């Protein structure tokens, strides 16, 4: 779907956070642009996904936004934000060559530094 929902989050402590945006989970080994037929894994099934012409990733946390170019073999894109403790929102997208949203980042891994 060509939309990305807003996640309401609580930042539990001040600091630098790394946000890793992915289309597929880490263990899949798939690139952002890769398609996938339904695939049975240990405890579930990856749903079918068509190849996407992802050219950029974008993230908005509160009122701050960043974007990065995506290469055909990239499995993920990382963003670093210095955040303050408190309530916030996160929204994330993958865009095509025209800058139009293709879909949201389905998987986001977050690490506090």
Backbone as CSV, one residue per row, in Angstrom:
resi,resn,N_x,N_y,N_z,CA_x,CA_y,CA_z,C_x,C_y,C_z
1,UNK,0.832,-1.171,0.000,0.000,0.000,0.000,0.878,1.236,0.000
2,UNK,0.434,2.262,-0.674,1.215,3.493,-0.777,0.907,4.444,0.365
3,UNK,1.095,3.960,1.587,0.935,4.830,2.735,1.748,4.291,3.894
4,UNK,1.947,5.162,4.856,2.732,4.808,6.028,2.027,5.376,7.244
5,UNK,1.612,4.518,8.137,0.929,4.981,9.339,1.880,5.662,10.301
6,UNK,1.297,6.395,11.201,2.070,7.080,12.244,2.107,6.180,13.476
7,UNK,3.299,5.992,14.008,3.461,5.250,15.250,3.615,6.251,16.388
8,UNK,2.836,6.100,17.434,2.965,6.928,18.626,3.893,6.179,19.580
9,UNK,4.978,6.850,19.984,6.005,6.184,20.783,6.356,7.025,22.010
10,UNK,6.998,6.383,22.948,7.552,7.075,24.110,9.059,6.843,24.085
11,UNK,9.803,7.918,23.983,11.267,7.858,24.070,11.573,7.785,25.557
12,UNK,12.171,6.673,26.021,12.295,6.479,27.463,13.512,7.153,28.091
13,UNK,14.452,7.631,27.259,15.605,8.356,27.807,16.254,9.208,26.721
14,UNK,16.879,10.287,27.140,17.614,11.143,26.215,18.763,10.365,25.606
15,UNK,19.125,10.698,24.383,20.302,10.093,23.787,20.209,9.957,22.290
16,UNK,21.248,9.358,21.752,21.342,9.124,20.316,20.717,7.762,19.992
17,UNK,19.844,7.760,18.997,19.144,6.545,18.585,19.429,6.256,17.119
18,UNK,19.679,4.987,16.815,19.845,4.542,15.430,18.554,3.845,15.018
19,UNK,17.978,4.296,13.903,16.762,3.708,13.348,17.124,3.012,12.046
20,UNK,16.930,1.710,11.996,17.216,0.913,10.798,15.889,0.580,10.124
21,UNK,15.661,1.150,8.942,14.428,0.930,8.188,14.624,-0.219,7.214
22,UNK,13.649,-1.133,7.181,13.716,-2.307,6.322,12.346,-2.611,5.729
23,UNK,12.352,-3.202,4.570,11.112,-3.730,3.987,10.866,-5.151,4.490
24,UNK,11.933,-5.910,4.612,11.881,-7.309,5.037,12.635,-7.455,6.356
25,UNK,12.326,-8.465,7.179,13.063,-8.646,8.439,14.533,-8.996,8.169
26,UNK,15.378,-8.693,9.124,16.826,-8.936,8.986,17.129,-10.362,8.537
27,UNK,16.456,-11.327,9.158,16.788,-12.728,8.902,16.436,-13.185,7.486
28,UNK,15.691,-12.379,6.745,15.314,-12.772,5.378,16.489,-12.668,4.414
29,UNK,17.424,-11.743,4.676,18.545,-11.535,3.758,18.157,-10.836,2.467
30,UNK,16.942,-10.304,2.390,16.445,-9.683,1.160,16.751,-8.195,1.111
31,UNK,16.974,-7.709,-0.100,17.196,-6.280,-0.317,15.859,-5.549,-0.331
32,UNK,15.908,-4.243,-0.127,14.694,-3.417,-0.112,13.884,-3.561,-1.389
33,UNK,14.558,-3.713,-2.524,13.884,-3.772,-3.815,13.418,-5.181,-4.188
34,UNK,13.847,-6.195,-3.444,13.518,-7.580,-3.789,12.036,-7.896,-3.625
35,UNK,11.543,-8.752,-4.503,10.220,-9.332,-4.366,10.345,-10.672,-3.655
36,UNK,9.229,-11.271,-3.327,9.243,-12.548,-2.610,7.931,-13.264,-2.847
37,UNK,8.011,-14.551,-3.185,6.792,-15.361,-3.231,6.507,-15.813,-1.797
38,UNK,5.288,-16.251,-1.476,5.022,-16.709,-0.110,6.067,-17.753,0.305
39,UNK,6.674,-17.538,1.461,7.776,-18.388,1.914,7.546,-18.820,3.348
40,UNK,7.497,-20.146,3.576,7.329,-20.681,4.930,8.658,-20.569,5.675
41,UNK,8.584,-20.020,6.886,9.741,-19.951,7.773,9.388,-20.704,9.048
42,UNK,10.265,-20.720,10.009,10.108,-21.540,11.207,8.725,-21.469,11.840
43,UNK,8.245,-20.264,12.114,6.991,-20.158,12.855,5.887,-19.389,12.129
44,UNK,6.090,-19.092,10.859,5.052,-18.382,10.110,5.367,-18.441,8.616
45,UNK,4.741,-17.567,7.855,4.977,-17.494,6.418,5.170,-16.034,6.031
46,UNK,6.263,-15.739,5.310,6.405,-14.394,4.752,5.358,-14.258,3.667
47,UNK,4.632,-13.155,3.668,3.626,-12.933,2.649,4.289,-12.530,1.338
48,UNK,3.568,-12.713,0.256,4.093,-12.358,-1.063,4.331,-10.857,-1.141
49,UNK,5.399,-10.472,-1.826,5.700,-9.061,-2.036,6.299,-8.864,-3.408
50,UNK,5.804,-7.900,-4.153,6.318,-7.600,-5.488,7.620,-6.825,-5.379
51,UNK,8.492,-6.939,-6.391,9.694,-6.097,-6.403,9.280,-4.624,-6.418
52,UNK,10.042,-3.789,-5.730,9.761,-2.354,-5.688,10.983,-1.574,-6.162
53,UNK,10.745,-0.490,-6.849,11.834,0.359,-7.334,12.144,1.436,-6.297
54,UNK,12.558,1.000,-5.108,12.885,1.933,-4.023,14.150,2.694,-4.371
55,UNK,14.082,4.005,-4.291,15.242,4.859,-4.584,15.662,5.716,-3.409
56,UNK,14.777,5.848,-2.405,15.102,6.650,-1.228,14.286,6.160,-0.046
57,UNK,14.826,6.414,1.138,14.122,6.127,2.385,13.963,7.452,3.113
58,UNK,12.846,7.587,3.820,12.550,8.825,4.528,11.961,8.487,5.884
59,UNK,12.334,9.277,6.893,11.804,9.081,8.239,11.503,10.446,8.855
60,UNK,10.406,10.487,9.612,10.047,11.693,10.366,9.824,11.269,11.808
61,UNK,10.537,11.935,12.715,10.363,11.694,14.146,9.980,13.039,14.755
62,UNK,8.769,13.112,15.249,8.264,14.398,15.729,8.225,15.384,14.574
63,UNK,8.911,16.501,14.711,8.948,17.504,13.644,10.253,17.477,12.852
64,UNK,11.070,16.443,13.062,12.360,16.322,12.361,12.257,15.243,11.290
65,UNK,12.863,15.508,10.134,12.774,14.575,9.009,14.139,14.427,8.340
66,UNK,14.399,13.223,7.814,15.638,12.953,7.087,15.345,11.973,5.961
67,UNK,16.177,12.003,4.930,16.049,11.042,3.827,17.437,10.647,3.349
68,UNK,17.502,9.469,2.729,18.753,8.935,2.178,18.460,8.177,0.901
69,UNK,19.426,8.180,0.014,19.346,7.423,-1.231,19.430,5.927,-0.924
70,UNK,18.757,5.115,-1.749,18.758,3.663,-1.606,19.426,3.052,-2.838
71,UNK,20.374,2.158,-2.619,21.029,1.421,-3.701,20.287,0.096,-3.925
72,UNK,20.331,-0.456,-5.146,19.580,-1.687,-5.453,19.857,-2.869,-4.524
73,UNK,21.059,-2.958,-3.979,21.393,-4.108,-3.125,21.238,-3.828,-1.627
74,UNK,20.839,-2.611,-1.250,20.689,-2.275,0.172,19.586,-3.113,0.808
75,UNK,19.895,-3.667,1.965,18.885,-4.394,2.733,18.195,-3.489,3.740
76,UNK,18.848,-2.382,4.079,18.278,-1.461,5.055,18.901,-0.080,4.878
77,UNK,18.327,0.879,5.574,18.850,2.241,5.604,18.834,2.690,7.057
78,UNK,19.942,3.280,7.514,20.028,3.723,8.904,19.988,5.246,9.010
79,UNK,19.312,5.706,10.052,19.237,7.121,10.386,19.594,7.271,11.857
80,UNK,20.275,8.360,12.201,20.646,8.629,13.588,19.981,9.937,14.020
81,UNK,19.319,9.882,15.164,18.668,11.064,15.730,19.057,11.202,17.195
82,UNK,19.334,12.432,17.623,19.532,12.736,19.032,18.164,13.137,19.570
83,UNK,17.608,12.328,20.465,16.242,12.533,20.925,16.183,12.793,22.418
84,UNK,15.156,13.513,22.813,14.886,13.801,24.219,13.767,12.886,24.710
85,UNK,13.818,12.573,25.984,12.809,11.739,26.618,11.435,12.371,26.447
86,UNK,10.428,11.527,26.154,9.063,12.014,26.062,8.280,11.359,24.952
87,UNK,7.051,11.804,24.755,6.181,11.265,23.714,6.557,11.847,22.358
88,UNK,6.424,11.024,21.319,6.727,11.470,19.969,5.955,10.610,18.970
89,UNK,6.175,10.871,17.703,5.606,10.064,16.630,6.713,9.703,15.651
90,UNK,6.532,8.580,14.974,7.480,8.144,13.940,6.674,7.790,12.697
91,UNK,7.142,8.283,11.566,6.567,7.904,10.282,7.732,7.595,9.348
92,UNK,7.575,6.579,8.475,8.685,6.146,7.620,8.160,5.662,6.278
93,UNK,8.965,5.955,5.211,8.552,5.651,3.847,9.722,5.173,3.004
94,UNK,9.382,4.450,1.943,10.313,4.223,0.830,9.702,4.921,-0.378
95,UNK,10.542,5.651,-1.111,10.075,6.440,-2.254,10.658,5.911,-3.563
96,UNK,9.944,6.175,-4.658,10.420,5.778,-5.987,11.327,6.862,-6.580
97,UNK,11.727,6.699,-7.829,12.657,7.622,-8.491,12.083,9.030,-8.635
98,UNK,10.748,9.170,-8.554,10.097,10.478,-8.660,9.839,11.117,-7.303
99,UNK,10.291,10.457,-6.239,10.081,10.977,-4.901,8.712,10.669,-4.329
100,UNK,7.943,9.832,-5.036,6.606,9.448,-4.575,6.706,8.258,-3.618
101,UNK,5.882,8.248,-2.610,5.869,7.157,-1.640,5.406,5.851,-2.286
102,UNK,6.176,4.773,-2.064,5.812,3.436,-2.535,5.102,2.680,-1.411
103,UNK,5.708,2.728,-0.228,5.161,2.022,0.934,5.899,2.490,2.176
104,UNK,5.395,2.074,3.322,6.086,2.352,4.569,7.192,1.335,4.796
105,UNK,8.085,1.655,5.708,9.086,0.678,6.142,8.365,-0.251,7.114
106,UNK,8.233,-1.511,6.734,7.463,-2.454,7.538,8.193,-2.872,8.806
107,UNK,9.521,-2.850,8.773,10.334,-3.237,9.924,11.259,-2.086,10.276
108,UNK,11.276,-1.725,11.569,12.168,-0.682,12.055,12.841,-1.224,13.311
109,UNK,14.158,-1.300,13.267,14.939,-1.732,14.417,15.554,-0.478,15.031
110,UNK,15.461,-0.340,16.359,15.913,0.860,17.032,16.953,0.471,18.090
111,UNK,18.040,1.233,18.108,19.103,0.995,19.087,19.463,2.306,19.754
112,UNK,19.508,2.328,21.072,19.932,3.494,21.847,21.433,3.436,22.024
113,UNK,22.091,4.543,21.839,23.550,4.610,21.982,23.951,5.229,23.294
